[in-house]
Amino acid sequence: MSTRAEVLELAILGQLQHAPMHGYELRKRLNTTLGTIRTLSYGSLYPCLKALVGGGWIEEAETGALPHALAGRRARIVYRLTTPGKQRLADSLAQAGPAAWEDESFTVRFSLFTETDSQTRLQILEGRRARMLQRKAAMRQQVQAGRERRDHYTQELQRHGLDLIDREIGWLEDLIVAERTEDPTEETPEESS
C-alpha cells in the first residue's frame, strides 16, 4: 500500500467495517482518527468512495432522512461495506511489507491495529522502527556535514527533528515489547476499576 489513494481506501474500509456512514460523517471520523496532520478534503474523499463503489467493495444506500433542514429534498447517501469489501480489508490488513511502515500509511495501519493479527502488528512496528533508525542516521549525517554553515535556528530545528525521531523510536520500542509479551488489547486490573 503505497499511494495516497490506496491509503485512503484502507482508511475508508476500516471505518466502514464498524457501521455504515454518509460522506460527511466518514470525513469527520477519518479526520478525528488520523489527526489534524492528515486533513481530508471532500475533493479526495468522494472520488475514492466512487471508486470503491465501482470496485464493489462498498455500496450506496439512501437513508430517506434529510441531512438538515436546509438540505433540500435530497436524502443522504450512506456507504456500507460489502462482503468483497470485508475481504479486501482483511487482505490489506494482513500485508506487512515496507509500504505499511512508511509515513503515508503507518498512521492508518496503526489506527486499525485492533483488527490486525499480532504477528502482522509486530512486523509493522519493527519495520517502522527500522525505518526511523535509518532516518535518524541520515539526519545525523546531514547535521554533522553542514553544521558550520547553518545558523543557530536551523540547528535548533534539526535538533528538534532528531528529538522527535528519538521519541518515536522509544514509543515504537515500548509497543514492540508490549506486543511480544502480552496482548495489548487486554485490560489491566487498574483499567477495569
N, C-alpha and C positions, 0 to 999 in steps of 0.2 A: 504494500500500500504506500505509494509514493506521491501521487499527485494530490493537489488540494481537493479535486472532485472526489477522489476515492476516499479521502479522509472525511470529507463532509458526508459522503454516502454512509460510511460506517457510523458516524455520529448520529445521523438521522435514524438508521435502522436500530441502533442501540436505544434511542429514546422511544421509538415506536413499539419496541418489544414490551414495554410496560403498559401502554394504553394508547388507543387511537387519539390523534390530536389534529387540530387545524393548524394552518401555517403560522399564524401569529403566536399561538401557544408553543409550538415547536421551536420557533426562533427564540422566544423568551427563555425556554428551558435550556436550549443549547448555549445561549449567551451566559446563563447562570452557571451551568455546569462547566463550561470551558473557560469562564472568566473574561474579564474585560480585555485581555490581550487578544482574544480571538473574536472580536465583534463581528457578527454575522449579518450581512445585509439581505434584504429580500431579493436583490438582484442576483445573488448566488444561491439562495435557498430554493426559490421556485423553479429555476431550470433543473436543479438537482432532483427536486420532487417529481417533476415531469419525466425526467429520465428514469427514475426509479419506478414510476407507474408504467412507463413504456417497457421496462425490462420485466414487469410482472412481479416485482419484489414488494411493492406496496400497491394499495388500491384506494380509490377515492369513494367517499360516500357522503351524501348530503345529510346534514343533521336535521333540517327542517326548521331549526331555530335561527333567528336572525342574530347576527353578532352584536348589534346595538341599535338603538332607536334611529340613528341617522344613516344606517347602512343601506337603506332602500329595501327592495323586495328580494334580494338575493340571499339564499341560505348559505351558511358556512359549509365549506368542503372539509371533511375530516379525512385524514390519511391513516390507514391501518396496515400493519404488516401482514403479508400473505404467507402461506406455507413455504413457497420457494424463497421468500424474503427471510424467513426464520433460518432456513438452511444456509442462505448466503451470509447471514450474520454469523452463524456458528462457524462456517468455513473461514470467514475473515478473522474471527477471534482466535482460531486455532493456529494462525500464522504468527511466527515469532522471528521472522527474518530481520535484516538490518533496517528496513524501512519502518518497522514497528517502534524502533527506539530513536529515530531522528526527530528533530524538533517538530516537524509538521504533523506527525501522527502520534507522538508519545502521549500528549495530554488526552487525546481522545481514547487511545488504548487504555490508559490508566483509569479514566473515568468509567470504563467497562470491565475493570478487573474482577468485580463480583461475579460476572458471567464467564470469566476466563478460567481455565483449569490452572492448577498450581504450578505445574511444570512450565507451561507457557508463560505465566506471570514471571517466574524466576528467570527464564531465558530473556525476556524483555528487560527486566530490571538489570540483569548482568550486562546485557548489550548496551543499555543506556549508560550504565556506569563506565564501561569501557570507552564509549563514545565521549563522555565528559572528561575522562582522563586524557584522551587524545587531544581534546580541545584545550585542556589546561596546559598540556605540554607545549602545544603550538603557540598558545598565547604567551606563556612564559618566555619562549624563544623570541617572539616578536618584541616583548617588553625589553628584554636584555639587548637585542640587536640595535635598537634605536633610542635607548634611554637618554643619551646626552643631547639629542636633537628635540626632545619633547619638553613642552612647558609643564609646569607643576600641575595644572588642572588636567591635562591629558594623562599624565602619570597617575593622578588620583582616579581618573575614570578607568584606567586599565587595572589599577589595584582593586577597585570596586568590582570590576568584571571577574577578576580572579577570585575574589571573596565569594561572589555569587556561585561560581562554579564549584568552589570548595564546599559551600553549604549544600549544593545539590548532590555532590558526591557523598557527603556524610549522610544525607537523608536517604539516598539510594542504598547505601551500605546498611543502614538500620532496617530498611524494608527487606533487603535480601536476607539478613539474619533472621528477621521475624518470619519470612516466608519459608526458610529452611527448618525452623524449629517449631513453629506452631501454625495453626490455621488462623490467619489474621481476621477472619470473619466471626470467630467465636468471641462471645462476650467474656470479659474477665469478671470476677466476683464484684470488683469495685464498680464496674459499669452497670451491672444489673441492679445495684442497690439504689 
